[in-house]
Amino acid sequence: MKPKLTLPERERLLKRVLAGEPVSSLCREAGISRVLIYRWLHRYKDSVQFKNLKDRETQAKLMTTAVSPKKGEIAERPHYPVTIRIRAIESVLSQNKSITQVCRDFNISKTIFYRWLNRYKQAGQTGERLQVDTRKQALPETTEPRLFDENKAVAALEDRKPFIEKYPNQVSDEYEDLILDAAAHYPELSSHKLVDMLPMVGNRPVVGNHGVQNVLRRHNLTTYLERFAYAQTKTKTPPAVATFKLLLSFLQYIFRLPFKTRNRLLQIIGFTAIPFTGAIFLLGFINYIRMFANAPSLLAGAGYFVSSLALLFGLFFFLYSLKYYLSVILVLGYSRYALTKEGTKITSLPGAATTTPGLLPDLSGVELSRHPFVSVHLPLYNEKRVVNRLLEAATSINYDNFEVIVCDDSTDETKDIVMEWKNHPRVKILHRDNRIGYKGAALSQAVKVMDPRTEFVLVFDADFIPFPDAIEQFLKYGQVTYTSLDKKIYSKSKVAAFQGYQWHVLNKSENWITRGVRTEYAGSYIIERSGEEIYGGIKQIAGSVYLIRADILKRFGWGTSITEDFELTLRLYADGYKVVYTPYIQAPSECVSTIKRLIRQRMRWAEGHSFNIKKMFRHLLLSPHATLAEKMEFLYLSPYYLQSFFFLLGTLFWFAAEVVFHARLPFWTEVWGWSLVLTNLFSLPLMNIVGLFLEEAEEKDYLGIFSFVGLTYIVTPFQAYASVKGFLEKEEGPWFRTPKTGRITDTFRRGKFVAWFNWIFGKPQVAKLTANNFVAPAYLYGTCDTSSMYSQQNKLTQWSSRQLSLVHSAWARNDNGDFRLSNHRKGRVRRGMLALFLILVLLLGHLSPMTFMMDVGTARAVSEEYLDPKA
């Protein structure tokens, strides 16, 4: 209601009253009552702190928002700023005004004032927080002197929002736990798909989409990154990984102790453990010598010796087979907890969010923060059959900021073919007239001439065909690992390189040798190297399909070893740098197709491996930068190329002891012997089968297991000879080139790996892949017309990213020149073979404890029975 008199009119009226004019006449003149004018006069006299009535009216409006609400409306609760509350309290405490007067001045009730005063005093007192008292009297002053915290007291006057623990019709705690558990196991699923993971009542889920959204909102899990971080805290670590990490953490704790404390602790452990272990070993050795002394005949003693050698070599290889089994368990367990379903998009991920960035399955949603310059290096030596397709693939990569440097040491027509590319805007050609320093020296020349802007170097061998998105994929894993591609950030990181999957599939069906090689690489790259990525071992740079930082490469340089990649790997780890391995970046490659080429290739690997192990053994083991896991992995790698030879010798000695000498060690029964042999025998085939299984390989690829076993027995003696030679020689032998055929025999698509346990115990969700409306580039036909190479490059760059991520097909050729796509079936054969191997190994493991232990007398009686000619 609009007042009858304005504020200036009221002020003039009150001044006339104070001047001595009669109140009655002024009331009649203004048309107001005497009560109202005395009320105005009382307020005017008491408001000395205000300049005039206008300021008083303005202050009153700040303290109340509704004086007379309209009919049918509810008045809003008066809002009192903190400054008004503080001034009201100070008027009572500092100016000693009465509470009644202060409440009248500030237009508040006594109840509200006492509430403010109690909160103010309670919060300002130090010590235990008291309960809020809403009584209409101030708290009595305590006799004990206490400090008063003004900041806490003022903060207590702020409005406090009411906290509601439970809303009506809110999801029950039981169902809320189910939703949070599903979000932890499947962080990539949206709220709509999380509903499908909940129990059903009738045909309806127990909680709908809106309820799931509310639960996720209450727990701050509305985005994928929030759910992913939540899953990292809730997901249980596989027992094998937890045990291994616990052992490593214990050993690292010991070595981090001060020098005196550590030595004292080691002395205590040594004084207690060494005598106990030594006593057991001594008693065992005495009984072992007594067994030879009590042998019934010289032939029986020879049988014991052969059995001992069989056990020694078998146990040595068992250490390697045990590592293969553990790698299978680690990878399968990791796929259960870490691999995501089809269609997952990761938009961003801090590098600290995971310790295995190389095993993130899908980074298609990651946007590169910047596009650093990349130099692609292609070392060649007489590769006339494959050089054109390699150059077409390398120059057709979908990335704007890169160059291609050809490091050519060829002495045949390869150099003429390479010179046809000299006018290409991205290609630089280097040609050496000699092979001094081999591949490492050629790559060193490329480092000298590469663009000064180069930040990363990508290397491909001649028999590889990189996918058009190879550079982008490597850089995405780099961005996830470094958290940024800013040079100031990644230059501080200890991650030096990223190794991809050398996918040997181009000619896998050419003969039985290529099938075996293709199977071997599946087990090595999918299982063994992924296991190393999980437990933090040494990941090797494998000579091709890897990205390395240019600043690191300039600092360390290339060596001239016949295995220059392994040499660089050991030097990096000795200085504290790491390599990240990922099976999700693949480059199709050609398999070795003849026995002679395969033997020469593996002999070169074994010789160079052993030579570099001998060269770096002391330096890496004593390096303060290498971790304990890396040093243990280095010891494991030392006799790596002798393991198959030890298995072969152990099997032969065991067979001789059983068949020829009919002798067995008293403490090692026949079932234990069979268990050890079969466990060692199945380790590598099982690892390869699981690798093919996770890769979703074709059924015919599983036949390569038999070829792999045959090739192992053929190549093993040559590898063993070359390995021993590398340990003994002062200088490495020559480099034997592996010739390439350039043949492509199979259709293939980009490799994809599944969450293994989800597939076994639930129906997998696999995207439907089609290959419609695709044109094969010329370099995949095996021949190339250089006049049309640039038009083919334009076709490649026009392909969509979705097409490039699904299919990069190589069409099979036949004599008529037509092409076909073979049907990629996923049957039950591979699951049956895998289950059969697992059942056999587990069955032998369960049967072995049922056997009895033979003492010396029983062994002697058995030996006499075998050696008695009358028996």
Rosetta blueprint (number, residue, H / E / L):
1 M L
2 K L
3 P L
4 K L
5 L L
6 T L
7 L H
8 P H
9 E H
10 R H
11 E H
12 R H
13 L H
14 L H
15 K H
16 R H
17 V H
18 L H
19 A L
20 G L
21 E L
22 P L
23 V H
24 S H
25 S H
26 L H
27 C H
28 R H
29 E H
30 A H
31 G L
32 I L
33 S L
34 R H
35 V H
36 L H
37 I H
38 Y H
39 R H
40 W H
41 L H
42 H H
43 R H
44 Y H
45 K H
46 D H
47 S L
48 V L
49 Q L
50 F L
51 K L
52 N L
53 L H
54 K H
55 D H
56 R H
57 E H
58 T H
59 Q H
60 A H
61 K H
62 L H
63 M H
64 T L
65 T L
66 A L
67 V L
68 S L
69 P L
70 K L
71 K L
72 G L
73 E L
74 I L
75 A L
76 E L
77 R L
78 P L
79 H L
80 Y L
81 P L
82 V H
83 T H
84 I H
85 R H
86 I H
87 R H
88 A H
89 I H
90 E H
91 S H
92 V H
93 L H
94 S L
95 Q L
96 N L
97 K L
98 S L
99 I H
100 T H
101 Q H
102 V H
103 C H
104 R H
105 D H
106 F L
107 N L
108 I L
109 S L
110 K H
111 T H
112 I H
113 F H
114 Y H
115 R H
116 W H
117 L H
118 N H
119 R H
120 Y H
121 K H
122 Q H
123 A H
124 G H
125 Q E
126 T L
127 G L
128 E L
129 R L
130 L L
131 Q L
132 V L
133 D L
134 T L
135 R L
136 K L
137 Q L
138 A L
139 L L
140 P L
141 E L
142 T L
143 T L
144 E L
145 P L
146 R L
147 L L
148 F E
149 D L
150 E H
151 N H
152 K H
153 A H
154 V H
155 A H
156 A H
157 L L
158 E L
159 D L
160 R L
161 K L
162 P L
163 F L
164 I L
165 E L
166 K L
167 Y L
168 P L
169 N L
170 Q L
171 V L
172 S L
173 D H
174 E H
175 Y H
176 E H
177 D H
178 L H
179 I H
180 L H
181 D H
182 A H
183 A H
184 A H
185 H H
186 Y L
187 P L
188 E L
189 L L
190 S L
191 S H
192 H H
193 K H
194 L H
195 V H
196 D H
197 M L
198 L L
199 P L
200 M E
201 V E
202 G L
203 N L
204 R E
205 P E
206 V L
207 V L
208 G L
209 N H
210 H H
211 G H
212 V H
213 Q H
214 N H
215 V H
216 L H
217 R H
218 R H
219 H L
220 N L
221 L L
222 T L
223 T L
224 Y H
225 L H
226 E H
227 R H
228 F H
229 A H
230 Y H
231 A H
232 Q H
233 T H
234 K H
235 T L
236 K L
237 T L
238 P L
239 P H
240 A H
241 V H
242 A H
243 T H
244 F H
245 K H
246 L H
247 L H
248 L H
249 S H
250 F H
251 L H
252 Q H
253 Y H
254 I H
255 F H
256 R H
257 L L
258 P L
259 F H
260 K H
261 T H
262 R H
263 N H
264 R H
265 L H
266 L H
267 Q H
268 I H
269 I H
270 G H
271 F H
272 T H
273 A H
274 I H
275 P H
276 F H
277 T H
278 G H
279 A H
280 I H
281 F H
282 L H
283 L H
284 G H
285 F H
286 I H
287 N H
288 Y H
289 I H
290 R H
291 M H
292 F H
293 A H
294 N L
295 A L
296 P L
297 S L
298 L H
299 L H
300 A H
301 G H
302 A H
303 G H
304 Y H
305 F H
306 V H
307 S H
308 S H
309 L H
310 A H
311 L H
312 L H
313 F H
314 G H
315 L H
316 F H
317 F H
318 F H
319 L H
320 Y H
321 S H
322 L H
323 K H
324 Y H
325 Y H
326 L H
327 S H
328 V H
329 I H
330 L H
331 V H
332 L H
333 G H
334 Y H
335 S H
336 R H
337 Y H
338 A L
339 L L
340 T L
341 K L
342 E L
343 G L
344 T L
345 K L
346 I L
347 T L
348 S L
349 L L
350 P L
351 G H
352 A H
353 A H
354 T L
355 T L
356 T L
357 P H
358 G H
359 L H
360 L L
361 P L
362 D L
363 L L
364 S L
365 G L
366 V L
367 E L
368 L L
369 S L
370 R L
371 H L
372 P L
373 F E
374 V E
375 S E
376 V E
377 H E
378 L E
379 P E
380 L E
381 Y L
382 N L
383 E L
384 K L
385 R L
386 V L
387 V H
388 N H
389 R H
390 L H
391 L H
392 E H
393 A H
394 A H
395 T H
396 S L
397 I L
398 N L
399 Y L
400 D L
401 N L
402 F E
403 E E
404 V E
405 I E
406 V E
407 C E
408 D E
409 D L
410 S L
411 T L
412 D L
413 E L
414 T H
415 K H
416 D H
417 I H
418 V H
419 M H
420 E L
421 W L
422 K L
423 N L
424 H L
425 P L
426 R L
427 V E
428 K E
429 I E
430 L E
431 H E
432 R L
433 D L
434 N L
435 R L
436 I L
437 G L
438 Y H
439 K H
440 G H
441 A H
442 A H
443 L H
444 S H
445 Q H
446 A H
447 V H
448 K H
449 V H
450 M L
451 D L
452 P L
453 R L
454 T E
455 E E
456 F E
457 V E
458 L E
459 V E
460 F L
461 D L
462 A L
463 D L
464 F E
465 I L
466 P L
467 F L
468 P L
469 D L
470 A H
471 I H
472 E H
473 Q H
474 F H
475 L H
476 K H
477 Y H
478 G H
479 Q H
480 V H
481 T H
482 Y H
483 T L
484 S L
485 L L
486 D L
487 K H
488 K H
489 I H
490 Y H
491 S L
492 K L
493 S L
494 K L
495 V E
496 A E
497 A E
498 F E
499 Q E
500 G E
501 Y E
502 Q E
503 W E
504 H E
505 V L
506 L L
507 N L
508 K L
509 S L
510 E L
511 N L
512 W H
513 I H
514 T H
515 R H
516 G H
517 V H
518 R H
519 T H
520 E H
521 Y H
522 A H
523 G H
524 S H
525 Y H
526 I H
527 I H
528 E H
529 R H
530 S H
531 G H
532 E H
533 E H
534 I H
535 Y H
536 G L
537 G L
538 I L
539 K L
540 Q L
541 I L
542 A L
543 G L
544 S L
545 V L
546 Y E
547 L E
548 I E
549 R E
550 A H
551 D H
552 I H
553 L H
554 K H
555 R H
556 F H
557 G L
558 W L
559 G L
560 T L
561 S L
562 I L
563 T L
564 E H
565 D H
566 F H
567 E H
568 L H
569 T H
570 L H
571 R H
572 L H
573 Y H
574 A H
575 D L
576 G L
577 Y L
578 K E
579 V E
580 V E
581 Y E
582 T E
583 P E
584 Y E
585 I E
586 Q E
587 A E
588 P E
589 S E
590 E L
591 C L
592 V L
593 S L
594 T L
595 I H
596 K H
597 R H
598 L H
599 I H
600 R H
601 Q H
602 R H
603 M H
604 R H
605 W H
606 A H
607 E H
608 G H
609 H H
610 S H
611 F H
612 N H
613 I H
614 K H
615 K H
616 M H
617 F H
618 R H
619 H H
620 L H
621 L H
622 L L
623 S L
624 P L
625 H L
626 A L
627 T L
628 L H
629 A H
630 E H
631 K H
632 M H
633 E H
634 F H
635 L H
636 Y H
637 L H
638 S L
639 P L
640 Y H
641 Y H
642 L H
643 Q H
644 S H
645 F H
646 F H
647 F H
648 L H
649 L H
650 G H
651 T H
652 L H
653 F H
654 W H
655 F H
656 A H
657 A H
658 E H
659 V H
660 V H
661 F L
662 H L
663 A L
664 R L
665 L L
666 P L
667 F L
668 W L
669 T L
670 E H
671 V H
672 W H
673 G H
674 W H
675 S H
676 L H
677 V H
678 L H
679 T H
680 N H
681 L H
682 F H
683 S H
684 L H
685 P H
686 L H
687 M H
688 N H
689 I H
690 V H
691 G H
692 L H
693 F H
694 L H
695 E H
696 E L
697 A L
698 E L
699 E H
700 K H
701 D H
702 Y H
703 L H
704 G H
705 I H
706 F H
707 S H
708 F H
709 V H
710 G H
711 L H
712 T H
713 Y H
714 I H
715 V H
716 T H
717 P H
718 F H
719 Q H
720 A H
721 Y H
722 A H
723 S H
724 V H
725 K H
726 G H
727 F H
728 L H
729 E L
730 K L
731 E L
732 E L
733 G L
734 P L
735 W L
736 F L
737 R L
738 T L
739 P L
740 K L
741 T L
742 G L
743 R L
744 I L
745 T L
746 D L
747 T L
748 F L
749 R L
750 R L
751 G L
752 K L
753 F L
754 V L
755 A L
756 W H
757 F H
758 N H
759 W H
760 I H
761 F H
762 G L
763 K L
764 P L
765 Q L
766 V L
767 A L
768 K L
769 L L
770 T L
771 A L
772 N L
773 N L
774 F L
775 V L
776 A L
777 P L
778 A H
779 Y H
780 L H
781 Y L
782 G L
783 T L
784 C L
785 D L
786 T H
787 S H
788 S H
789 M H
790 Y H
791 S H
792 Q H
793 Q H
794 N H
795 K H
796 L H
797 T H
798 Q H
799 W L
800 S L
801 S H
802 R H
803 Q H
804 L H
805 S H
806 L H
807 V L
808 H L
809 S L
810 A L
811 W L
812 A L
813 R L
814 N L
815 D L
816 N L
817 G L
818 D L
819 F L
820 R L
821 L L
822 S L
823 N L
824 H L
825 R L
826 K L
827 G L
828 R L
829 V H
830 R H
831 R H
832 G H
833 M H
834 L H
835 A H
836 L H
837 F H
838 L H
839 I H
840 L H
841 V H
842 L H
843 L H
844 L H
845 G H
846 H H
847 L H
848 S H
849 P H
850 M H
851 T L
852 F L
853 M L
854 M L
855 D L
856 V H
857 G H
858 T H
859 A H
860 R H
861 A H
862 V H
863 S H
864 E H
865 E H
866 Y H
867 L H
868 D L
869 P L
870 K L
871 A L
